[in-house]
Amino acid sequence: MAKSQATFMKKQLEKNKQKKKEEKALRKQERQENSAGGGLEDMMAYVNEFGEIVSTPPTPKKDTSED
């Protein structure tokens, strides 16, 4: 009789582990789907000629000065 209880407990523990693992995988998938991270480009910030932080890159200026 003790053998069947031990087997039953092992099965229950294994079921609980599997359930937790599935829930964790589901939470991970939901986080990935709902993340608003757009990558490196969204994190970039630039400083304009007035020293202000802006989100658009500066426009390249042509240097027409001669030495």
mmJSON file of the N, C-alpha and C atoms, coordinates in Angstrom:
{"data_MODEL":{"atom_site":{
"group_PDB":["ATOM","ATOM","ATOM","ATOM","ATOM","ATOM","ATOM","ATOM","ATOM","ATOM","ATOM","ATOM","ATOM","ATOM","ATOM","ATOM","ATOM","ATOM","ATOM","ATOM","ATOM","ATOM","ATOM","ATOM","ATOM","ATOM","ATOM","ATOM","ATOM","ATOM","ATOM","ATOM","ATOM","ATOM","ATOM","ATOM","ATOM","ATOM","ATOM","ATOM","ATOM","ATOM","ATOM","ATOM","ATOM","ATOM","ATOM","ATOM","ATOM","ATOM","ATOM","ATOM","ATOM","ATOM","ATOM","ATOM","ATOM","ATOM","ATOM","ATOM","ATOM","ATOM","ATOM","ATOM","ATOM","ATOM","ATOM","ATOM","ATOM","ATOM","ATOM","ATOM","ATOM","ATOM","ATOM","ATOM","ATOM","ATOM","ATOM","ATOM","ATOM","ATOM","ATOM","ATOM","ATOM","ATOM","ATOM","ATOM","ATOM","ATOM","ATOM","ATOM","ATOM","ATOM","ATOM","ATOM","ATOM","ATOM","ATOM","ATOM","ATOM","ATOM","ATOM","ATOM","ATOM","ATOM","ATOM","ATOM","ATOM","ATOM","ATOM","ATOM","ATOM","ATOM","ATOM","ATOM","ATOM","ATOM","ATOM","ATOM","ATOM","ATOM","ATOM","ATOM","ATOM","ATOM","ATOM","ATOM","ATOM","ATOM","ATOM","ATOM","ATOM","ATOM","ATOM","ATOM","ATOM","ATOM","ATOM","ATOM","ATOM","ATOM","ATOM","ATOM","ATOM","ATOM","ATOM","ATOM","ATOM","ATOM","ATOM","ATOM","ATOM","ATOM","ATOM","ATOM","ATOM","ATOM","ATOM","ATOM","ATOM","ATOM","ATOM","ATOM","ATOM","ATOM","ATOM","ATOM","ATOM","ATOM","ATOM","ATOM","ATOM","ATOM","ATOM","ATOM","ATOM","ATOM","ATOM","ATOM","ATOM","ATOM","ATOM","ATOM","ATOM","ATOM","ATOM","ATOM","ATOM","ATOM","ATOM","ATOM","ATOM","ATOM","ATOM","ATOM","ATOM","ATOM","ATOM","ATOM","ATOM"],
"id":[1,2,3,4,5,6,7,8,9,10,11,12,13,14,15,16,17,18,19,20,21,22,23,24,25,26,27,28,29,30,31,32,33,34,35,36,37,38,39,40,41,42,43,44,45,46,47,48,49,50,51,52,53,54,55,56,57,58,59,60,61,62,63,64,65,66,67,68,69,70,71,72,73,74,75,76,77,78,79,80,81,82,83,84,85,86,87,88,89,90,91,92,93,94,95,96,97,98,99,100,101,102,103,104,105,106,107,108,109,110,111,112,113,114,115,116,117,118,119,120,121,122,123,124,125,126,127,128,129,130,131,132,133,134,135,136,137,138,139,140,141,142,143,144,145,146,147,148,149,150,151,152,153,154,155,156,157,158,159,160,161,162,163,164,165,166,167,168,169,170,171,172,173,174,175,176,177,178,179,180,181,182,183,184,185,186,187,188,189,190,191,192,193,194,195,196,197,198,199,200,201],
"type_symbol":["N","C","C","N","C","C","N","C","C","N","C","C","N","C","C","N","C","C","N","C","C","N","C","C","N","C","C","N","C","C","N","C","C","N","C","C","N","C","C","N","C","C","N","C","C","N","C","C","N","C","C","N","C","C","N","C","C","N","C","C","N","C","C","N","C","C","N","C","C","N","C","C","N","C","C","N","C","C","N","C","C","N","C","C","N","C","C","N","C","C","N","C","C","N","C","C","N","C","C","N","C","C","N","C","C","N","C","C","N","C","C","N","C","C","N","C","C","N","C","C","N","C","C","N","C","C","N","C","C","N","C","C","N","C","C","N","C","C","N","C","C","N","C","C","N","C","C","N","C","C","N","C","C","N","C","C","N","C","C","N","C","C","N","C","C","N","C","C","N","C","C","N","C","C","N","C","C","N","C","C","N","C","C","N","C","C","N","C","C","N","C","C","N","C","C","N","C","C","N","C","C"],
"label_atom_id":["N","CA","C","N","CA","C","N","CA","C","N","CA","C","N","CA","C","N","CA","C","N","CA","C","N","CA","C","N","CA","C","N","CA","C","N","CA","C","N","CA","C","N","CA","C","N","CA","C","N","CA","C","N","CA","C","N","CA","C","N","CA","C","N","CA","C","N","CA","C","N","CA","C","N","CA","C","N","CA","C","N","CA","C","N","CA","C","N","CA","C","N","CA","C","N","CA","C","N","CA","C","N","CA","C","N","CA","C","N","CA","C","N","CA","C","N","CA","C","N","CA","C","N","CA","C","N","CA","C","N","CA","C","N","CA","C","N","CA","C","N","CA","C","N","CA","C","N","CA","C","N","CA","C","N","CA","C","N","CA","C","N","CA","C","N","CA","C","N","CA","C","N","CA","C","N","CA","C","N","CA","C","N","CA","C","N","CA","C","N","CA","C","N","CA","C","N","CA","C","N","CA","C","N","CA","C","N","CA","C","N","CA","C","N","CA","C","N","CA","C","N","CA","C","N","CA","C","N","CA","C","N","CA","C"],
"label_alt_id":[null,null,null,null,null,null,null,null,null,null,null,null,null,null,null,null,null,null,null,null,null,null,null,null,null,null,null,null,null,null,null,null,null,null,null,null,null,null,null,null,null,null,null,null,null,null,null,null,null,null,null,null,null,null,null,null,null,null,null,null,null,null,null,null,null,null,null,null,null,null,null,null,null,null,null,null,null,null,null,null,null,null,null,null,null,null,null,null,null,null,null,null,null,null,null,null,null,null,null,null,null,null,null,null,null,null,null,null,null,null,null,null,null,null,null,null,null,null,null,null,null,null,null,null,null,null,null,null,null,null,null,null,null,null,null,null,null,null,null,null,null,null,null,null,null,null,null,null,null,null,null,null,null,null,null,null,null,null,null,null,null,null,null,null,null,null,null,null,null,null,null,null,null,null,null,null,null,null,null,null,null,null,null,null,null,null,null,null,null,null,null,null,null,null,null,null,null,null,null,null,null],
"label_comp_id":["MET","MET","MET","ALA","ALA","ALA","LYS","LYS","LYS","SER","SER","SER","GLN","GLN","GLN","ALA","ALA","ALA","THR","THR","THR","PHE","PHE","PHE","MET","MET","MET","LYS","LYS","LYS","LYS","LYS","LYS","GLN","GLN","GLN","LEU","LEU","LEU","GLU","GLU","GLU","LYS","LYS","LYS","ASN","ASN","ASN","LYS","LYS","LYS","GLN","GLN","GLN","LYS","LYS","LYS","LYS","LYS","LYS","LYS","LYS","LYS","GLU","GLU","GLU","GLU","GLU","GLU","LYS","LYS","LYS","ALA","ALA","ALA","LEU","LEU","LEU","ARG","ARG","ARG","LYS","LYS","LYS","GLN","GLN","GLN","GLU","GLU","GLU","ARG","ARG","ARG","GLN","GLN","GLN","GLU","GLU","GLU","ASN","ASN","ASN","SER","SER","SER","ALA","ALA","ALA","GLY","GLY","GLY","GLY","GLY","GLY","GLY","GLY","GLY","LEU","LEU","LEU","GLU","GLU","GLU","ASP","ASP","ASP","MET","MET","MET","MET","MET","MET","ALA","ALA","ALA","TYR","TYR","TYR","VAL","VAL","VAL","ASN","ASN","ASN","GLU","GLU","GLU","PHE","PHE","PHE","GLY","GLY","GLY","GLU","GLU","GLU","ILE","ILE","ILE","VAL","VAL","VAL","SER","SER","SER","THR","THR","THR","PRO","PRO","PRO","PRO","PRO","PRO","THR","THR","THR","PRO","PRO","PRO","LYS","LYS","LYS","LYS","LYS","LYS","ASP","ASP","ASP","THR","THR","THR","SER","SER","SER","GLU","GLU","GLU","ASP","ASP","ASP"],
"label_asym_id":["A","A","A","A","A","A","A","A","A","A","A","A","A","A","A","A","A","A","A","A","A","A","A","A","A","A","A","A","A","A","A","A","A","A","A","A","A","A","A","A","A","A","A","A","A","A","A","A","A","A","A","A","A","A","A","A","A","A","A","A","A","A","A","A","A","A","A","A","A","A","A","A","A","A","A","A","A","A","A","A","A","A","A","A","A","A","A","A","A","A","A","A","A","A","A","A","A","A","A","A","A","A","A","A","A","A","A","A","A","A","A","A","A","A","A","A","A","A","A","A","A","A","A","A","A","A","A","A","A","A","A","A","A","A","A","A","A","A","A","A","A","A","A","A","A","A","A","A","A","A","A","A","A","A","A","A","A","A","A","A","A","A","A","A","A","A","A","A","A","A","A","A","A","A","A","A","A","A","A","A","A","A","A","A","A","A","A","A","A","A","A","A","A","A","A","A","A","A","A","A","A"],
"label_entity_id":["1","1","1","1","1","1","1","1","1","1","1","1","1","1","1","1","1","1","1","1","1","1","1","1","1","1","1","1","1","1","1","1","1","1","1","1","1","1","1","1","1","1","1","1","1","1","1","1","1","1","1","1","1","1","1","1","1","1","1","1","1","1","1","1","1","1","1","1","1","1","1","1","1","1","1","1","1","1","1","1","1","1","1","1","1","1","1","1","1","1","1","1","1","1","1","1","1","1","1","1","1","1","1","1","1","1","1","1","1","1","1","1","1","1","1","1","1","1","1","1","1","1","1","1","1","1","1","1","1","1","1","1","1","1","1","1","1","1","1","1","1","1","1","1","1","1","1","1","1","1","1","1","1","1","1","1","1","1","1","1","1","1","1","1","1","1","1","1","1","1","1","1","1","1","1","1","1","1","1","1","1","1","1","1","1","1","1","1","1","1","1","1","1","1","1","1","1","1","1","1","1"],
"label_seq_id":[1,1,1,2,2,2,3,3,3,4,4,4,5,5,5,6,6,6,7,7,7,8,8,8,9,9,9,10,10,10,11,11,11,12,12,12,13,13,13,14,14,14,15,15,15,16,16,16,17,17,17,18,18,18,19,19,19,20,20,20,21,21,21,22,22,22,23,23,23,24,24,24,25,25,25,26,26,26,27,27,27,28,28,28,29,29,29,30,30,30,31,31,31,32,32,32,33,33,33,34,34,34,35,35,35,36,36,36,37,37,37,38,38,38,39,39,39,40,40,40,41,41,41,42,42,42,43,43,43,44,44,44,45,45,45,46,46,46,47,47,47,48,48,48,49,49,49,50,50,50,51,51,51,52,52,52,53,53,53,54,54,54,55,55,55,56,56,56,57,57,57,58,58,58,59,59,59,60,60,60,61,61,61,62,62,62,63,63,63,64,64,64,65,65,65,66,66,66,67,67,67],
"pdbx_PDB_ins_code":[null,null,null,null,null,null,null,null,null,null,null,null,null,null,null,null,null,null,null,null,null,null,null,null,null,null,null,null,null,null,null,null,null,null,null,null,null,null,null,null,null,null,null,null,null,null,null,null,null,null,null,null,null,null,null,null,null,null,null,null,null,null,null,null,null,null,null,null,null,null,null,null,null,null,null,null,null,null,null,null,null,null,null,null,null,null,null,null,null,null,null,null,null,null,null,null,null,null,null,null,null,null,null,null,null,null,null,null,null,null,null,null,null,null,null,null,null,null,null,null,null,null,null,null,null,null,null,null,null,null,null,null,null,null,null,null,null,null,null,null,null,null,null,null,null,null,null,null,null,null,null,null,null,null,null,null,null,null,null,null,null,null,null,null,null,null,null,null,null,null,null,null,null,null,null,null,null,null,null,null,null,null,null,null,null,null,null,null,null,null,null,null,null,null,null,null,null,null,null,null,null],
"Cartn_x":[0.816,0.0,0.864,1.962,2.833,3.403,3.582,4.146,3.18,1.901,0.939,0.816,0.906,0.847,2.064,3.227,4.442,4.348,3.831,3.677,2.673,1.587,0.567,1.159,1.934,2.547,3.526,4.284,5.219,4.469,3.362,2.561,2.0,1.518,0.966,2.046,3.214,4.31,4.702,4.744,5.102,4.051,2.772,1.698,1.827,2.11,2.262,3.429,4.539,5.703,5.368,4.693,4.334,3.378,2.423,1.463,2.173,3.087,3.832,4.683,5.276,6.112,5.285,4.097,3.219,2.754,2.42,1.991,3.118,4.323,5.479,5.717,5.599,5.785,4.707,3.487,2.394,2.644,3.083,3.385,4.513,5.521,6.647,6.172,5.317,4.8,3.963,3.146,2.336,3.211,4.285,5.199,5.834,6.241,6.875,5.908,4.658,3.665,3.297,3.269,2.83,3.962,5.173,6.288,6.249,6.519,6.488,7.887,8.845,10.217,10.391,10.881,11.055,12.497,13.346,14.737,15.592,16.762,17.755,17.328,16.676,16.294,15.35,14.483,13.567,14.271,15.407,16.126,17.129,17.39,18.403,17.898,18.798,18.501,19.652,19.337,20.337,20.32,21.417,21.52,21.612,20.713,20.739,21.738,21.803,22.795,22.545,21.367,21.038,21.247,21.715,21.975,20.758,19.692,18.475,18.476,17.89,17.793,16.557,16.764,15.671,15.698,14.589,14.52,14.875,14.974,15.303,16.787,17.407,18.835,19.081,20.243,20.534,20.666,20.323,20.483,21.936,22.534,23.928,24.04,24.973,25.182,26.406,26.32,27.465,28.371,29.644,30.631,31.128,30.772,31.184,32.312,32.794,33.888,35.204,36.015,37.306,38.387,39.512,40.608,41.573],
"Cartn_y":[-1.194,0.0,1.265,1.228,2.399,2.723,1.694,1.906,2.705,2.413,3.121,4.588,4.898,6.287,7.051,6.426,7.083,7.372,6.441,6.629,7.734,7.751,8.786,10.169,10.294,11.57,12.014,11.066,11.41,11.946,11.297,11.74,13.131,13.377,14.688,15.77,15.481,16.449,16.73,15.709,15.863,16.698,16.47,17.265,18.735,18.973,20.349,21.049,20.342,20.925,21.275,20.371,20.591,21.782,21.877,22.977,24.319,24.374,25.604,25.982,24.977,25.225,25.797,25.251,25.753,27.175,27.459,28.805,29.806,29.411,30.283,30.572,29.553,29.734,30.653,30.524,31.377,32.833,33.052,34.417,35.024,34.221,34.695,35.106,34.293,34.599,35.877,36.062,37.272,38.508,38.396,39.524,39.891,38.895,39.151,39.797,39.355,39.924,41.35,41.642,42.95,43.947,43.53,44.455,45.543,46.748,47.891,48.244,47.434,47.721,47.628,48.709,48.739,48.569,48.397,48.19,49.413,49.403,50.436,51.794,51.823,53.097,53.906,53.246,53.97,54.511,53.941,54.385,55.496,55.751,56.746,58.166,59.02,60.436,61.226,62.383,63.218,64.609,65.307,66.676,67.593,68.576,69.494,70.629,71.569,72.649,73.606,73.568,74.428,73.721,72.485,71.73,71.03,70.942,70.289,68.822,67.977,66.558,66.354,65.746,65.499,64.039,63.567,62.165,61.959,63.031,62.89,63.128,62.362,62.557,63.883,64.459,65.735,65.547,66.596,66.545,66.874,66.125,66.402,67.724,68.564,69.865,69.772,70.403,70.421,71.571,71.268,72.276,72.961,74.267,75.006,75.969,76.0,76.912,76.391,77.329,76.964,77.543,76.812,77.294,78.096],
"Cartn_z":[0.0,0.0,0.0,0.659,0.712,-0.665,-1.45,-2.778,-3.658,-3.586,-4.422,-4.011,-2.719,-2.274,-2.749,-2.689,-3.145,-4.64,-5.382,-6.826,-7.106,-6.372,-6.536,-6.262,-5.196,-4.852,-5.939,-6.463,-7.539,-8.751,-9.078,-10.219,-9.975,-8.764,-8.425,-8.506,-7.965,-8.029,-9.468,-10.288,-11.688,-12.428,-12.112,-12.714,-12.312,-11.032,-10.55,-11.225,-11.386,-12.06,-13.503,-14.189,-15.587,-15.714,-14.782,-14.811,-14.608,-13.651,-13.403,-14.602,-15.239,-16.408,-17.564,-17.778,-18.833,-18.542,-17.282,-16.907,-17.111,-16.768,-16.937,-18.418,-19.257,-20.701,-21.264,-20.767,-21.217,-20.818,-19.587,-19.138,-19.968,-20.272,-21.08,-22.473,-23.069,-24.395,-24.37,-23.349,-23.232,-23.084,-22.308,-22.149,-23.486,-24.25,-25.529,-26.513,-26.501,-27.409,-27.024,-25.745,-25.273,-25.103,-25.356,-25.146,-26.213,-25.789,-26.692,-27.174,-26.851,-27.244,-28.75,-29.331,-30.771,-31.172,-30.222,-30.558,-30.288,-30.871,-30.622,-31.162,-32.3,-32.914,-32.023,-31.303,-30.424,-29.187,-28.836,-27.646,-27.944,-29.22,-29.586,-29.336,-28.893,-28.707,-29.303,-29.861,-30.515,-29.891,-30.028,-29.529,-30.738,-30.815,-31.951,-31.715,-32.662,-32.576,-31.42,-30.83,-29.696,-28.362,-28.385,-27.171,-26.596,-27.374,-26.911,-27.349,-26.519,-26.854,-27.72,-28.895,-29.832,-30.262,-30.836,-31.239,-32.712,-33.487,-34.911,-35.127,-36.01,-36.257,-36.975,-36.795,-37.445,-38.954,-39.68,-41.136,-41.462,-42.35,-42.689,-43.453,-43.028,-43.675,-44.568,-45.73,-46.624,-46.212,-46.115,-45.723,-46.98,-47.128,-48.315,-48.028,-46.804,-46.466,-47.034,-47.543,-48.099,-47.212,-47.068,-46.231,-47.01],
"occupancy":[1.0,1.0,1.0,1.0,1.0,1.0,1.0,1.0,1.0,1.0,1.0,1.0,1.0,1.0,1.0,1.0,1.0,1.0,1.0,1.0,1.0,1.0,1.0,1.0,1.0,1.0,1.0,1.0,1.0,1.0,1.0,1.0,1.0,1.0,1.0,1.0,1.0,1.0,1.0,1.0,1.0,1.0,1.0,1.0,1.0,1.0,1.0,1.0,1.0,1.0,1.0,1.0,1.0,1.0,1.0,1.0,1.0,1.0,1.0,1.0,1.0,1.0,1.0,1.0,1.0,1.0,1.0,1.0,1.0,1.0,1.0,1.0,1.0,1.0,1.0,1.0,1.0,1.0,1.0,1.0,1.0,1.0,1.0,1.0,1.0,1.0,1.0,1.0,1.0,1.0,1.0,1.0,1.0,1.0,1.0,1.0,1.0,1.0,1.0,1.0,1.0,1.0,1.0,1.0,1.0,1.0,1.0,1.0,1.0,1.0,1.0,1.0,1.0,1.0,1.0,1.0,1.0,1.0,1.0,1.0,1.0,1.0,1.0,1.0,1.0,1.0,1.0,1.0,1.0,1.0,1.0,1.0,1.0,1.0,1.0,1.0,1.0,1.0,1.0,1.0,1.0,1.0,1.0,1.0,1.0,1.0,1.0,1.0,1.0,1.0,1.0,1.0,1.0,1.0,1.0,1.0,1.0,1.0,1.0,1.0,1.0,1.0,1.0,1.0,1.0,1.0,1.0,1.0,1.0,1.0,1.0,1.0,1.0,1.0,1.0,1.0,1.0,1.0,1.0,1.0,1.0,1.0,1.0,1.0,1.0,1.0,1.0,1.0,1.0,1.0,1.0,1.0,1.0,1.0,1.0,1.0,1.0,1.0,1.0,1.0,1.0],
"B_iso_or_equiv":[0.0,0.0,0.0,0.0,0.0,0.0,0.0,0.0,0.0,0.0,0.0,0.0,0.0,0.0,0.0,0.0,0.0,0.0,0.0,0.0,0.0,0.0,0.0,0.0,0.0,0.0,0.0,0.0,0.0,0.0,0.0,0.0,0.0,0.0,0.0,0.0,0.0,0.0,0.0,0.0,0.0,0.0,0.0,0.0,0.0,0.0,0.0,0.0,0.0,0.0,0.0,0.0,0.0,0.0,0.0,0.0,0.0,0.0,0.0,0.0,0.0,0.0,0.0,0.0,0.0,0.0,0.0,0.0,0.0,0.0,0.0,0.0,0.0,0.0,0.0,0.0,0.0,0.0,0.0,0.0,0.0,0.0,0.0,0.0,0.0,0.0,0.0,0.0,0.0,0.0,0.0,0.0,0.0,0.0,0.0,0.0,0.0,0.0,0.0,0.0,0.0,0.0,0.0,0.0,0.0,0.0,0.0,0.0,0.0,0.0,0.0,0.0,0.0,0.0,0.0,0.0,0.0,0.0,0.0,0.0,0.0,0.0,0.0,0.0,0.0,0.0,0.0,0.0,0.0,0.0,0.0,0.0,0.0,0.0,0.0,0.0,0.0,0.0,0.0,0.0,0.0,0.0,0.0,0.0,0.0,0.0,0.0,0.0,0.0,0.0,0.0,0.0,0.0,0.0,0.0,0.0,0.0,0.0,0.0,0.0,0.0,0.0,0.0,0.0,0.0,0.0,0.0,0.0,0.0,0.0,0.0,0.0,0.0,0.0,0.0,0.0,0.0,0.0,0.0,0.0,0.0,0.0,0.0,0.0,0.0,0.0,0.0,0.0,0.0,0.0,0.0,0.0,0.0,0.0,0.0,0.0,0.0,0.0,0.0,0.0,0.0],
"pdbx_formal_charge":[null,null,null,null,null,null,null,null,null,null,null,null,null,null,null,null,null,null,null,null,null,null,null,null,null,null,null,null,null,null,null,null,null,null,null,null,null,null,null,null,null,null,null,null,null,null,null,null,null,null,null,null,null,null,null,null,null,null,null,null,null,null,null,null,null,null,null,null,null,null,null,null,null,null,null,null,null,null,null,null,null,null,null,null,null,null,null,null,null,null,null,null,null,null,null,null,null,null,null,null,null,null,null,null,null,null,null,null,null,null,null,null,null,null,null,null,null,null,null,null,null,null,null,null,null,null,null,null,null,null,null,null,null,null,null,null,null,null,null,null,null,null,null,null,null,null,null,null,null,null,null,null,null,null,null,null,null,null,null,null,null,null,null,null,null,null,null,null,null,null,null,null,null,null,null,null,null,null,null,null,null,null,null,null,null,null,null,null,null,null,null,null,null,null,null,null,null,null,null,null,null],
"auth_seq_id":[1,1,1,2,2,2,3,3,3,4,4,4,5,5,5,6,6,6,7,7,7,8,8,8,9,9,9,10,10,10,11,11,11,12,12,12,13,13,13,14,14,14,15,15,15,16,16,16,17,17,17,18,18,18,19,19,19,20,20,20,21,21,21,22,22,22,23,23,23,24,24,24,25,25,25,26,26,26,27,27,27,28,28,28,29,29,29,30,30,30,31,31,31,32,32,32,33,33,33,34,34,34,35,35,35,36,36,36,37,37,37,38,38,38,39,39,39,40,40,40,41,41,41,42,42,42,43,43,43,44,44,44,45,45,45,46,46,46,47,47,47,48,48,48,49,49,49,50,50,50,51,51,51,52,52,52,53,53,53,54,54,54,55,55,55,56,56,56,57,57,57,58,58,58,59,59,59,60,60,60,61,61,61,62,62,62,63,63,63,64,64,64,65,65,65,66,66,66,67,67,67],
"auth_comp_id":["MET","MET","MET","ALA","ALA","ALA","LYS","LYS","LYS","SER","SER","SER","GLN","GLN","GLN","ALA","ALA","ALA","THR","THR","THR","PHE","PHE","PHE","MET","MET","MET","LYS","LYS","LYS","LYS","LYS","LYS","GLN","GLN","GLN","LEU","LEU","LEU","GLU","GLU","GLU","LYS","LYS","LYS","ASN","ASN","ASN","LYS","LYS","LYS","GLN","GLN","GLN","LYS","LYS","LYS","LYS","LYS","LYS","LYS","LYS","LYS","GLU","GLU","GLU","GLU","GLU","GLU","LYS","LYS","LYS","ALA","ALA","ALA","LEU","LEU","LEU","ARG","ARG","ARG","LYS","LYS","LYS","GLN","GLN","GLN","GLU","GLU","GLU","ARG","ARG","ARG","GLN","GLN","GLN","GLU","GLU","GLU","ASN","ASN","ASN","SER","SER","SER","ALA","ALA","ALA","GLY","GLY","GLY","GLY","GLY","GLY","GLY","GLY","GLY","LEU","LEU","LEU","GLU","GLU","GLU","ASP","ASP","ASP","MET","MET","MET","MET","MET","MET","ALA","ALA","ALA","TYR","TYR","TYR","VAL","VAL","VAL","ASN","ASN","ASN","GLU","GLU","GLU","PHE","PHE","PHE","GLY","GLY","GLY","GLU","GLU","GLU","ILE","ILE","ILE","VAL","VAL","VAL","SER","SER","SER","THR","THR","THR","PRO","PRO","PRO","PRO","PRO","PRO","THR","THR","THR","PRO","PRO","PRO","LYS","LYS","LYS","LYS","LYS","LYS","ASP","ASP","ASP","THR","THR","THR","SER","SER","SER","GLU","GLU","GLU","ASP","ASP","ASP"],
"auth_asym_id":["A","A","A","A","A","A","A","A","A","A","A","A","A","A","A","A","A","A","A","A","A","A","A","A","A","A","A","A","A","A","A","A","A","A","A","A","A","A","A","A","A","A","A","A","A","A","A","A","A","A","A","A","A","A","A","A","A","A","A","A","A","A","A","A","A","A","A","A","A","A","A","A","A","A","A","A","A","A","A","A","A","A","A","A","A","A","A","A","A","A","A","A","A","A","A","A","A","A","A","A","A","A","A","A","A","A","A","A","A","A","A","A","A","A","A","A","A","A","A","A","A","A","A","A","A","A","A","A","A","A","A","A","A","A","A","A","A","A","A","A","A","A","A","A","A","A","A","A","A","A","A","A","A","A","A","A","A","A","A","A","A","A","A","A","A","A","A","A","A","A","A","A","A","A","A","A","A","A","A","A","A","A","A","A","A","A","A","A","A","A","A","A","A","A","A","A","A","A","A","A","A"],
"auth_atom_id":["N","CA","C","N","CA","C","N","CA","C","N","CA","C","N","CA","C","N","CA","C","N","CA","C","N","CA","C","N","CA","C","N","CA","C","N","CA","C","N","CA","C","N","CA","C","N","CA","C","N","CA","C","N","CA","C","N","CA","C","N","CA","C","N","CA","C","N","CA","C","N","CA","C","N","CA","C","N","CA","C","N","CA","C","N","CA","C","N","CA","C","N","CA","C","N","CA","C","N","CA","C","N","CA","C","N","CA","C","N","CA","C","N","CA","C","N","CA","C","N","CA","C","N","CA","C","N","CA","C","N","CA","C","N","CA","C","N","CA","C","N","CA","C","N","CA","C","N","CA","C","N","CA","C","N","CA","C","N","CA","C","N","CA","C","N","CA","C","N","CA","C","N","CA","C","N","CA","C","N","CA","C","N","CA","C","N","CA","C","N","CA","C","N","CA","C","N","CA","C","N","CA","C","N","CA","C","N","CA","C","N","CA","C","N","CA","C","N","CA","C","N","CA","C","N","CA","C","N","CA","C","N","CA","C"],
"pdbx_PDB_model_num":[1,1,1,1,1,1,1,1,1,1,1,1,1,1,1,1,1,1,1,1,1,1,1,1,1,1,1,1,1,1,1,1,1,1,1,1,1,1,1,1,1,1,1,1,1,1,1,1,1,1,1,1,1,1,1,1,1,1,1,1,1,1,1,1,1,1,1,1,1,1,1,1,1,1,1,1,1,1,1,1,1,1,1,1,1,1,1,1,1,1,1,1,1,1,1,1,1,1,1,1,1,1,1,1,1,1,1,1,1,1,1,1,1,1,1,1,1,1,1,1,1,1,1,1,1,1,1,1,1,1,1,1,1,1,1,1,1,1,1,1,1,1,1,1,1,1,1,1,1,1,1,1,1,1,1,1,1,1,1,1,1,1,1,1,1,1,1,1,1,1,1,1,1,1,1,1,1,1,1,1,1,1,1,1,1,1,1,1,1,1,1,1,1,1,1,1,1,1,1,1,1]
}}}
